[in-house]
């Protein structure tokens, strides 16, 4: 605690005396406000994918599908028949809901047998689920009312009375994945991942930069001047070790708060290991590239602070501008959270996280390579032999 307070007091002094830090403190809120404004620019989610399985395939069921397609809030993906596991199809197409129109739907309506339409809502993302549910309720309710009123009018009932006498079919909304819509299950594990990335980047920001600043790197690493990658491993292995401890603490807290863990624990461990490695190498690259520890920390925090918001975990990336999506895709947290949601909330198969795992592996390799190149150049500059001074001819 004393060391913590000492460092906290020192940070306050650095803030007051450092013009760069003061600039970042006042400019960063403006940057974040603008960035968040672009993220939520559309105001609402449109063209949310919704799978419609039309088992009836009749003019009346087709009319319902057309009405759903006319709703700008959703994008209809129509299937005449069910294909494979419906949950896997939901994950594959990132669909917010599945509308199941039963066989003999038109015949049952004409015979007033009250057919049922089942709507399976993907509550893996509660925001898109809410948008999709409202759109479906509005469209299906309108279709239901219109069909009932027309039927009653054909029987001779006046329009005013017919408007109060309709209920041609029932619609059952069945939630998938986070069935209780528990916000703790949805948000809390994701925020732990955000914290883990932040502490890794904060630790790695000063790993090389502080050594360069103090001038201790040249003295301590003379024997390692030809070995760039092992030098990088010396810096990251302690971080990896402490990350294991943090993940274990998270595991205990999951039990305390009764938050479920991913069922496929091996895939989760592998995913977490690649995530920690990619975040570590990102920190190494910036720490080598920026020899000033404070500036390296500032740059990494500016990059990492909005990571959760632009990761697509709560607000779909399709609703963001292209440049925001680019920023999101170079941050390790983005693919990790997408895969983590499939493993923890949606209980999807291992094959479904493959694209996100490949994304993380690519980031890890790219940042490791960039860090290796930057360190090679730095080592060459630090340890290159000095040119001997030419002797001057004397009398």
SULHUTA-V74131 format. One record per helix or strand. SS is the DSSP state (H for helix, E for strand). FROM is the first residue (numbers start at 1). LEN is the number of residues. Records with the same first field share a line. If there is no record, write none. Layout:
SS: FROM-LEN, FROM-LEN
This chain:
H: 2-16, 19-21, 59-12, 86-8, 105-6, 126-29, 159-4, 183-23, 209-6, 216-5, 222-3, 228-29, 265-25, 293-13, 317-3, 322-8, 332-13, 350-34
E: 48-7, 74-6, 97-5, 116-7, 170-7
